[in-house]
Structures are given as structure tokens and as C-alpha cells.
Amino acid sequence: MAQYAVMIFERETPGGAADLPPEVIEAHIALPDRVAALGGRIVAGLALEPSGTATTIRGREMVTDGPFIESKEAIAGVFVLEARDLDHALALAKLTPIVDGGVEVRPLVDFRVVES
Amino acid sequence: MTGRPFAGDVQRAVADAHRREWAFVLAATTRTTRDLDLAEEAVQDAYVSALTAWARDGVPSAPGAWLTTAARRNALNALKRGQVLRTKLPLLLEREPAEEDDSMETGGPDTIPDDRLRLVFTCCHPALAGEAQVALTLRLVCGVATGDIAQAFLVSEPTMAARLTRAKKKIAAARIPYVVPAAADLPDRLYAVLGVIHLLYTLGHTAPSGEDLVRADLAERAIDLARMLRDLLPEPEVLGLLALLVVNHARRATRTDAQGRLLRLADQDRTAWDREAIAEGDRLVLAALDAGPPGRYTLQAAIAALHAEAETYDRTDWAQILALYDALLEAWPSPVVALNRAIALGMVAGPAAALAEVERLEDDGALARYHYLPATRADLLVRLDRRAEAVPAYRAALDLVDNDAERAFLAERLAECAGVAH
């Protein structure tokens, strides 16, 4: 199986995740099972606070308020997906609940959880 | 074979095998190398070695099998010599159980599976940019040299080489599978392939810029591809696309006059059209129409065939063409189709009705950069004897056109109107 990052880009709302409609939240909760039913696997997932909470360090020193790249759609979350190939990965990524944005599917070089 | 063949015959045989067998040889070699770059190089070398081997031993009875065996051996040797950095990401190939022992060492000429469809679908994968799909198809499926592809796209050879490399890297890294899509995805994916072939033909037929209106080689490559696809996957829309290309190509000689100036359909010498090709296109259209509700390529082909069969422009069956455009607009809602429908409407209901449609399209704004919109408006105004109004419309079309032959054509129409209007 190949691994992909599925990056969720959404138009930001003032309340962030709290503004998500309940059916979208439910769809997120149901996503791992739906992916598994189609022969894939969600290995890990990250849900991010809104980009207004981000702090960027440019180079090594310059600390600025906000995300590295300002845009209307901001990265809202990432999950790591295992799939047979890109066709399979795209079919699974299409299950991601989206309000007003989309997802980017990117193959991974490596994914590991660092044990302490 | 008795005696050594002449050098000219060998060169011809190799060139012929290049045109006919490249896709088969590359697809079969890719199955064993699981790496497009390695396969491409090994196949290229196999064609080079064929020149000497066939001169020495005679032209083999099955050139494709000979070339495949040679290419596989080249790839294996390159791997043994360690000259190839074998990618960590072999091309994904779903193996059917019966093929388990089809490896580089054992795959004999009798057992070479036909992987051309896998190759075509991989090159035309929607995860690749449109221009990368066209370039990859030309390089890997048609075997066109990178320098020639660069010339067709008006970019430098290093630029085109980088574009091809980037696309091949993405296929490996993103794991685009080397498979024919599953039945559920096939219709959409097939349209992607047909779109690439059609674009290739269009590139050859009307060069977007530059002086040659017809780049015959690209157009013929596109028709070869459509024929190959028809043999491998005879879906109705594949027949439709092949019909469309064949019929358009049948009229290629008359699109311009002896000076290279563009001729309107109404002014073309219909006796110079290739009747045999038009008849072939017609048979293909009928076969596609028999297969069920027609898709966009079949409908376009049916329209082209009606034009090609008409004795004169005025005696064209415009009513049926209008009905086909209505169906096409439903199958493929596009402002360009709506514009062409307006022209047919003009022939059925008169230029005033067509002009109203053109004005509706102008308000819509989707064709604001499309020179045929003001050009059509100008033609209709001329037919309505409103030549003074046609002048600014021709000027607007001239501002948008980027093909020299079409520019000359529009400039001539403008001069005619301006002469009368002033």
C-alpha cells in the first residue's frame, strides 16, 4: 500500500471548527470506517485550529503572526491515507466532507510516529 | 530470408516498425521494467540495433516481437551493469494470476500481452496536466522524438524534456497505476484519452500560431492513435472520434488556397475532398449511432459527415445539421457549440435569427477571447447588408486571432467591407 497525505483546504470562518455543520462533523467521524470499507486505511489525522492562531518563523529568526501562506482557503486538517494507488487514493479522498474548499492529495516519502 | 536486404529496405522496415509497433514494444517492455524511463531508453536502443541486426540477418517476420525481446534484454543488461538507478517506486501493475511468471527472463515473443491500452490510459491520466498528457502520449505512445514534440509546442527541447521528465516522475511518485481503468471509471477516463487525441489532431490541423495551417504529421499521428484505440477498445465514442478526424482530414487539402490563404467551407473545392475517407467516416458514424444514444464526438462526426456529403454549401442539409447541433448542445453544453449552432440556425432561419443568438452569446461573455464570435457576427452583418457595422466586428476578430492564415483571411474580409462602407 502507498501512503498519501490528504490536506483539507477550507474557506475560513470566524469560529473555526466550531462553525462546522454537525453533519460535516459526523461525516468526519465516520470517514475512517468508510475508507476501510473500500479497502483503504486512515493511519493518522490532524485537525488544525484556524490560521489566525498560527505563528510563522521565516528563515530562522523572523517570527510573524499568521500562516506561512495567506490565502482565502487555509489548510484546516491533514490525514494520512493508505491506498493501493493514486486512483484508489483519489476515490477515497473524495469521501472527505468539505464545506467550501477541497483537498490536495500528495504522496508521502515517509510517515512515522516517533516513539519516546 | 535469403540474402542480405538492401540498406534502404532495412531502413524502411525499421521506420515502418517504429510507426506501427512502437506503442506495443514500449508497453510490453514497460510491463517487465516497471519503469517508463528505463523502458523508453531500452526501446530506443532496440530500434537502433535493429538497423544493423536486420541488415545482417534479414527483417524478422514479427518485428514487434523481435524489438520487444531486444528491448527487454537491453533493460535487463542495463540493470545488471548497474547503470540504472532503479527507482524505489516501480510502476504499479496489477497482475492477473495467469501472468505470474511473465518476468523479464521468461517472457517469450509468443506470450507478449498487449499493454497498449494501459500505456494510453497512464499517459492520459487526469492527475497529469493536459499539456503533459499530450506530450507524454506523443513521446511514449507514438514514439515521437522529444525535439519534434518541442517543435510542435513551440518550446525548446530542454523545456520539453523537463516537462516529460516531470510527468514521468509524478507517475512513479504519486503511484499512478499502469492499468486500464475499472468499468465504473472507464467512460470518464476514456473521454480524457479522446480529448488528448482530439487536441493532438487540432494542434496538427490548425496550428495555434505560426505559419503552417496544417501540421500534417501531428494530425496523422492523431488519426493513427484513434485507429489503434478503435482496434483495442471499439466503444461508440471511439468510433465517433475516429469518424470526426477522418472526415475533417478528408477536407484538409482545400482548407487553404494555393497561396496558403484560408478558404471558407462555402468556397472550398469539393471535388478535391477525399471521397474514400468520407465514406469511411460515414460508415463509422453509422456504426456509432447504431450503438445507442450518441455522445459528443459521434454527433460532431455526424455533422462533419453531412457537410462532407453535401454537393454544395447551399444544398447542405442544414435542417438536419441544426437538429444535430441541438442534440450536441444537450450532450455537451458549451458556448462554442452554441456559436456553431447559431451558424446552422442562420442557414435555416436566416441571418437575423442567427445574429440574435450571437448577441446572446456576446452578453454571456464566455467567448470574449474567441475570435470566431466577432468573425461570425461580422459575416452575419454582411449577409444582412449591414457592412458598416461588420467593419468593427472584423477588427475585433483580428485583435483576437493568432494564426497567420486566419489573420490574412479576416483582413481580406475587412478590406472588402471597408471598401464598400467608406
Contacts between the chains, C-beta under 8 A, distances in Angstrom:
chain1	res1	chain2	res2	distance
A	2	B	175	4.6
A	84	B	92	7.5
A	84	B	177	7.6
A	85	B	92	4.8
A	85	B	175	4.7
A	85	B	176	7.0
A	85	B	177	4.0
A	86	B	125	7.8
A	86	B	127	5.9
A	86	B	174	4.9
A	86	B	175	5.1
A	86	B	176	4.9
A	86	B	177	6.9
A	87	B	176	7.6
A	87	B	177	5.8
A	87	B	179	7.8
A	87	B	181	7.1
A	87	B	185	7.2
A	89	B	175	7.8
A	90	B	127	7.3
A	105	B	174	8.0
A	106	B	174	8.0
A	107	B	173	5.2
A	107	B	174	4.8
A	107	B	175	6.3
